[in-house]
Amino acid sequence: MSWRAGASLFREIWPLIQRQVPDDHFRAEFVRDLLDFFQKCGMDGTDLRRVHPEIDKALDELGVDEG
């Protein structure tokens, strides 16, 4: 089952993450871990490709294909 609402929710909170987590290194880890959790809940990570380079990097680290 794919949780398409998860990708939509992540897109909505992404600007908040950028503003509220200013440390680049911590934000990279936080985003990667959050994406991992969302995927465990059924979100298809490929739905977030090309939203932002930081998201793409985290998806690469998680081994998510280009889709």
Secondary structure, DSSP 4 states (H G I P E B T S, - for coil): ---HHHHHHHHHHHHHHHHH---HHHHHHHHHHHHHHHHHTT--GGGGTTS-HHHHHHHHHTT----
